[in-house]
Amino acid sequence: MLIDLTGKNALVTGGSRGVGRATALLLARAGASVGIGYHSRSEEAQKTLDALHEIGVPAWAEMGDLSNPGDVEILFKRVDTEFDGLDILIGNHGIWPNKEASIAEMSNEQWQKTLGANLHSVFYTCRAAAHRLRDHGRLVLVGSTAGQRGEAFHADYASTKGAMMSFVKSFCIELASRDITVNCVAPGWIDTEMSSSAFEGAGRELVSRSIPLGRIATAEDVAGPILFLCSELARHITGEVLNVNGGAVLVG
């Protein structure tokens, strides 16, 4: 392969399904050893783990709630046990509450839950990774178009993704002296379970028409750019937000 990650160790959070699963498999096909973090779906995590083993790379999985600093500590202790060092972190975990809620009516519980799952967890995992990433490492966070242009009735989600982009721009400077790059991939609509409720009825056609390229991305469409940012081809890219949304961020 043009992109060869043989000898690299990668951790993918939210790795049991969707973009996380697609990314884990693509990293493995490029030769990396892969650990995945997941929240609760053990059966799906095992299927991903089986697929990684079929590719022929060392792989493992660890369950935990990354909004809990204690669970993050457990995950990275597993990293220390399984790997001789960490080269790649893909921060893909998070939630999108599919029930619309205006700012005026949003509950404290929803706001705090989304911030915990999408933002506090990023801080905890990146803080732990900063002590373990080897020089020349790669860190990629999965954001969203919503973080760039907002999303009415989903302000909790959009706020966390916008903050993530600022976090990336801060963190990349702190790690630059070690030649570690920190970037963000910002997808638009993706054909995964998390977005499935938005595609019900006429929703899929409406969403497709809102995208200039006229199609909804697959998980693999997002995994490819993530792999690129983990490679030597992207060694001089850091602090950037790479849009993977079919041009949707450019239109109203």
N, C-alpha and C positions, 0 to 999 in steps of 0.2 A: 504493500500500500504506500501511496505517497505520504500519508500520515502514519507514522510508526511510533506507537507508545509502549513498545516492548520494554519491560523493566520498570515502568511507571506504576505507582499505586494510586488509585482513585477512590474517593468516597462520594457517593451520590445520595443526597437526602431526598426523601419522597421518591424512593427508587423502585417501589413495588409495582407501579402502574403508570400509564400515561407517558408524559415527557420524560419522567425519571427513568422508567423502564427502558424506553427507546434509547436514551442517552447511555445508560449502563451497558446495554448490548452493543452499542456502537463503539464505546470506549474499549470494550472487551475484544471486539473484532479488530481493533487497531493494536491489540496486544497488551493492554493494561490489565493489571489485577484490580478487581472491583469489590468494594464493600458497599452495601446499600443500607440506609436507614429508612425505617417506615414507621407509621403511627400505630396501626392496629390490624391491618389485613394480612394476617399470617399466611393464609392460603395463596394469595396473590404474590406475596413476597417469596414464597417457596417456589412458585412457578417461574418467577424471574430468576431465582437462584439456580434452578434446574437448567434454564436456558443458558445462563452464564457458564455453567459447568460443561454443557454440551459444546460450547465454543472452545473450551479447553483452557480456561484461565482460572487461577485461584480466585474464589469468590466467597463472600459471607454476608449475612444479614443480621441486623440488630433492631429490635423494636423499641420505641420510646416516643415520648411527647417532648419535642424540642423546644416548646415554650417553657419547659421545666429545666432549670439549670442542672439539677441532679441527673436527669435523663441524658442531657448532653454530655455530662462528665462520664457516664457509663458508656455512651457511644464512642467517645474518644479514647477511653481505656481499651475498648475493643480494637480501635485503630492501632493503638500501641502494641497490643498483643499479636494482631494478625500481620501487621506490616512492619518493615524495617525503617519506614519513613513514609511521609505523605507527600505526594507530588501534585495531586489534583483534588480540589473540592468543588463539587457542583451543588449549590444550594437551591434545590428545586421544591422543597416542601412548602406547604401553605394551604389556605382555604379561600374559597369564594362563596360567601353566603348567597344562595341563589334566590332567596326571598327579598324582594325589593323593600327598602326602608328609607324614607326620607331622613335627612338630618334632624328635622324637627321631631320625628317620631322614633328615631333609633334608640334602642335601649342601651343602658350602660353595659349590660351583659354582652350584647353583640359587639359593641365597640371594643371592649376589653379583650374579648375572645379573638377577634380578628387581629388586633395589634399583637397579642401574644403569639398567635400561630404564624403570622407573616413578618413581624418586625423584631420583636424581642428575641425570637428564635434565631433570626439571622445574626443578631449581635452575639448571642451565646455561642453559636457554632463557629462564627468567624473568629471570635476571641480564642476559642480552643484551637482552631486550625492555625492561627498565627504562631503558636508555639511549636507547631509540628510540621508545617510546610517546609520542605527543603528548598534551598536556593534554586532559582529558575522554575519555581512552581507556578501553577495556574489555579485561579479561583474564578468561577463563573456563577453569578446569581441569576435566577430566572425571575424577571420582572413581568411587566405587562404594559401594553399600550395605555391602559387605564391610568398608569402612573405618570404619563406625559400629558394627557388631555383631560383627565378626570373621568368620572363615570357617575352620572346622576343616579341617585337611589342606591348606590354602592360606594358611598364616600369613604366608608371604613376600608374597603379593599383598595380603592384608588390611592388613598392616603398612605397606606403601607408601601405600595409599590413606588410611589413618588419618593418617599423617604429612602427606600432601598437604593434608588439611583444616586441620591446625594451621598449615601453611605459608601457606595462604590467609589465615587470620586474622592472621598476622604481617605478610604482605606488603601487605595492604589498608591498614593503618595507615601504612606507609612511603610509600605512593603517594597517600594521601588528600589531601594538600595541593595536589596537581596535578589533583584531581577525576578521578582514574583509579580505577575500581572493579575489585575483584578478588573473584571468586566461584567457587564450585564447584558443578557439577551432579553428583549422585550417582545413577546409574542402578542398577536391579537387573538381572535377567536381560534380555538383549537378543537378538533373533533375528538374530545375525550369525555370521560364520564363526568368530570367536574362541570362541564358546560352543557351537558345533555339536556337539562331542563329548558335552556334557551332555544333549543332546536326543535321543540315539540310543535306539532301542528304546522303552521306556515312559517315557523321561526327559522328553520334551516334555509329556506329560500330567501327570506328577508335578510338574514345575516350574509348569505353569499352575495346578494346584490349590493350590499354595503361595502364590499371589498373590491377594489379596482381590478385585481386579478381574477375575480369572479369565483373563487373557491375558498373553502375553509381549510386551514392548515391541518395536516396530520401531525402526530407526535414526532414522527421521523423528520418532518420539515423543520422542526425546531432543534432536534438532536444534532443535525448536521452542522449548523452554525456553532453550536456548543463545542462539538469536536474540533472544528477549525480553531476556535479560540484557545483550545487546550494544546494546540500543536505549535511546532516551531515556525510554521507559516505566519502565525500571529504574534511572534515574539516581541514586536515593537508596538503592539496595541495594548493600551491600558487606560482604565478610567472611562471607557466608552460604553455607550448603550447601542447595541446592535438590534435594529428593528427587524422582526420577522413576522410581518402582518399583511403581506400582499398589497401594501400601499394604503391600508386602512387609516393609518395615523394622519394621512395627508388630506383626508376628506372629512366633511362634517358628519 
